[in-house]
Amino acid sequence: MDNVTVSGGFGRKPTLDFAGERPSGDLLVEVLTEGTGPEVEPGDQIQCHYLGQVWDGDVFDNSYDRGEALAFQIGVGMVIRGWDDGLVGHKVGSRVLLSIPSEYGYGDRGVPAAGIQGGDTLVFVTDILGVS
């Protein structure tokens, strides 16, 4: 994505810098580091570190500061659609940048307690650590 710069390498907490306009209303996926492990398939339990930030706004959540990766089942509706659609098919060891429009995230309701307003575009950097 030409309008997002990610600093930091795989496994380390990234920082994001934004330039220009918010991207289109499409889910955008960019592999920043291509892993060499197994490919993530729907129904897999995956482990990942992530940082989530509102487009050109504040970080609302990240697993790096907690020092514990998140584990969840992918591709079955347990997480937002942007993660289900954006992470399946990538390999363990990959760092993936996702730009998630609101309809693939939290829609018009948002999550105001987390700083996510209705209609917000979310940007995630996700390090896929493992599958089981």
C-alpha positions, 0 to 999 in steps of 0.5 A: 500500500503506497499510503501506509509505511510500516516500520519494524520487522517480523515479531517486533511491534510495528509503527505505522505512518499514513500519507494521503487519502484513506484507501478505497472501500475494498479489503486491501492485503499486502504481504510485507514478509513472506513466510515459509511455513504451512499455508493458513486454511479456513478452520485452522487455529492460528497464533499471531501477533498484531497491531490494530490502528484506526486509519490515520488515527490511534492504535486501539489494540496490540498483542506485542505490549501484552507479550502474548500472541493471540490464538483463534480459529480463522475463516469461520467467523470468530474474528472480523471478516477482514481477518477471515478473508485477509489472512487465509492463504498466507504462510506461517512466518508472514507479516501481513498488512491489512486495510479493512473497510468498516463493512469488513470490520465493525461496520456503522456501530464501531467499538467506541470504547476502543476508539473505533467509530462507526465507518472507520477503516482499520489497519492491521499488521499481523505476524502469523506465528503458527497454525494447528 
